[in-house]
Amino acid sequence: MNRNLTDSELVQVCEVIAARIGLHFPVERWAILGRNLALAAREFGFQNMNEFIQWLLSSKLNKDQIKILASHLTISETYFLREPQVFTALSDFVLPELIKSKKKRDRSIRIWSAGCSTGEEPYSIAIALHKTIPEIKDWNISILATDINSKALDKAATGIYGPWSFRNTPDWFKTRYFHDLGDRRFEIIPEIKNMVTFYPRSLIDDNIFSAIANKMDIIFCRNVLMYFTSDWVSKISQNMFQSLSEDGWFVVSSSELSAHVFPMYTPVNFPGAVLYRKTKKEYIQPFDFSLIEIQEPLKQPFQLLSFVPRIDEDLQQLSSKALADEALQPFNPSTLQQPKSTPEESYADKIFAIRLLANQGYLSEALSLCNKAIASEKLAPGFYFMRASILQEMDKTSEAITSLKQGIYIDPDYVMGHFILGNLFIRQRNSKNAKRYFKNVLDLLNGRANDDILPESDGLSVKYIREIIIANMQIHE
Ligand SMILES: C[S@@+](CC[C@H](N)C(=O)[O-])C[C@H]1O[C@@H](n2cnc3c(N)ncnc32)[C@H](O)[C@@H]1O
């Protein structure tokens, strides 16, 4: 079975694979291709490689056969929150703008994760939506997730993942949106699972595109097209362009960004990420802040966000040179440590600036800004809470506990403070203290409606917190 294929056979096999699956196998990957074809031959029931190659080159493969072949030739590597800057751009800018515009219309959002593999990408998107949309039940959200590899989709549909899928996620991601099944496996909660629909579909099948013309608000197609032949890349990206609604977004991975390959889209720069947009606008404002709806009043200093307009000629069209100069400032955390402080700079401004730094991984800068905020406003418990989150990220649990205790000292009714303290004590295996703080939370929540959302909880409901606490108290009895 394990015989080496000749160059001439490999060239012909590559043509079949390019035509039927879209994949490109350069000469450097022929050794891998040969090995994977041997595995495919076995699954198709061939004992003899010659016979398999003859069959592959001469038969008209049906859809199921193409899927089997693809499952051996595609790379299904993926994990939750892959390229986190993309998810920050999504949660902080793209979704708020979309929500604002859709709120006045049909309250529907359609997202497509094309080449979703085992589901970590569409579920990460669902979680971003869940965190960003306050009353998600009133919205019609559809996340379509497709892949040619049915085995990957079967795993996606179980919603059960091991530690490797969480290699890039913060604690809250797993604790809030997954049930621990034991055995180091975690199952996504039904609320998120139900937001995603998986379909086995090939991207080189035109039917999938005609069904969704002009309908999608955002298409993710990350780490997929990089394996395709250049003809297919341009055809698929054109088709995706047609599938997007006006002003829709097309998201590829940072290694696939190319103005040459995706000329019909307009690149828009975000901190650490570039997304493509289908738009008729003559130029792209670095970002139109008037579209972002933020609950607290926010006087955002522009350069904080460090959006860089896409190319020089865009800049010439910006009406204000000053604005352009400011926008071109490279992201510099030290300037953020001393934001242009105005006497009326609000609590929300400061929290926003600290969160931005922390989200981008500038933890010590975020911490120092937070300490300054505490020094100037000692009685605002939110800063202590924020500082504890940063310290947690830095793996400084004891300091995080101290900060939370200070916050609670100022405001003993600060529910989230008690809740996080309980969780931190669990992490320290101190169940006695954990129970004490969890009990405080239950007492404070007494009489509150189940669907109340707790302030500064990133959208957690009273019911959800009660359930987590009860589960935790049982486990650690
Ligand atoms: C590396 S994974 C990317 C997963 C995810 N998008 C991410 O970025 O983490 C590439 C996926 O593309 C899928 N794929 C390859 N060829 C395809 C095709 N012709 N149609 C649909 N999906 C395809 C593979 O099965 C694989 O699951």
Ligand as a Chemical Component Dictionary entry (heavy atoms), coordinates in Angstrom:
data_LIG
# 
_chem_comp.id                   LIG 
_chem_comp.type                 NON-POLYMER 
_chem_comp.pdbx_formal_charge   0 
_chem_comp.three_letter_code    LIG 
# 
loop_
_chem_comp_atom.comp_id 
_chem_comp_atom.atom_id 
_chem_comp_atom.alt_atom_id 
_chem_comp_atom.type_symbol 
_chem_comp_atom.charge 
_chem_comp_atom.model_Cartn_x 
_chem_comp_atom.model_Cartn_y 
_chem_comp_atom.model_Cartn_z 
_chem_comp_atom.pdbx_ordinal 
LIG C1  C1  C 0  -7.576  25.336 9.521  1  
LIG S1  S1  S 1  -9.289  25.073 9.559  2  
LIG C2  C2  C 0  -9.865  26.677 9.985  3  
LIG C3  C3  C 0  -10.866 26.661 11.099 4  
LIG C4  C4  C 0  -11.299 28.062 11.580 5  
LIG N1  N1  N 0  -11.854 28.825 10.507 6  
LIG C5  C5  C 0  -10.146 28.800 12.233 7  
LIG O1  O1  O 0  -9.651  29.747 11.671 8  
LIG O2  O2  O -1 -9.762  28.415 13.337 9  
LIG C6  C6  C 0  -9.660  24.947 7.815  10 
LIG C7  C7  C 0  -11.010 24.308 7.536  11 
LIG O3  O3  O 0  -11.365 24.542 6.157  12 
LIG C8  C8  C 0  -12.110 23.417 5.733  13 
LIG N2  N2  N 0  -12.135 23.321 4.261  14 
LIG C9  C9  C 0  -11.118 22.979 3.446  15 
LIG N3  N3  N 0  -11.561 22.916 2.184  16 
LIG C10 C10 C 0  -12.874 23.235 2.195  17 
LIG C11 C11 C 0  -13.876 23.358 1.188  18 
LIG N4  N4  N 0  -13.631 23.130 -0.100 19 
LIG N5  N5  N 0  -15.115 23.692 1.576  20 
LIG C12 C12 C 0  -15.402 23.923 2.875  21 
LIG N6  N6  N 0  -14.488 23.831 3.864  22 
LIG C13 C13 C 0  -13.235 23.490 3.527  23 
LIG C14 C14 C 0  -11.367 22.271 6.372  24 
LIG O4  O4  O 0  -12.150 21.096 6.417  25 
LIG C15 C15 C 0  -10.997 22.809 7.739  26 
LIG O5  O5  O 0  -11.934 22.428 8.705  27 
# 
loop_
_chem_comp_bond.comp_id 
_chem_comp_bond.atom_id_1 
_chem_comp_bond.atom_id_2 
_chem_comp_bond.value_order 
_chem_comp_bond.pdbx_ordinal 
LIG C1  S1  SING 1  
LIG S1  C2  SING 2  
LIG S1  C6  SING 3  
LIG C2  C3  SING 4  
LIG C3  C4  SING 5  
LIG C4  N1  SING 6  
LIG C4  C5  SING 7  
LIG C5  O1  DOUB 8  
LIG C5  O2  SING 9  
LIG C6  C7  SING 10 
LIG C7  O3  SING 11 
LIG C7  C15 SING 12 
LIG O3  C8  SING 13 
LIG C8  N2  SING 14 
LIG C8  C14 SING 15 
LIG N2  C9  SING 16 
LIG N2  C13 SING 17 
LIG C9  N3  DOUB 18 
LIG N3  C10 SING 19 
LIG C10 C11 SING 20 
LIG C10 C13 DOUB 21 
LIG C11 N4  SING 22 
LIG C11 N5  DOUB 23 
LIG N5  C12 SING 24 
LIG C12 N6  DOUB 25 
LIG N6  C13 SING 26 
LIG C14 O4  SING 27 
LIG C14 C15 SING 28 
LIG C15 O5  SING 29 
# 
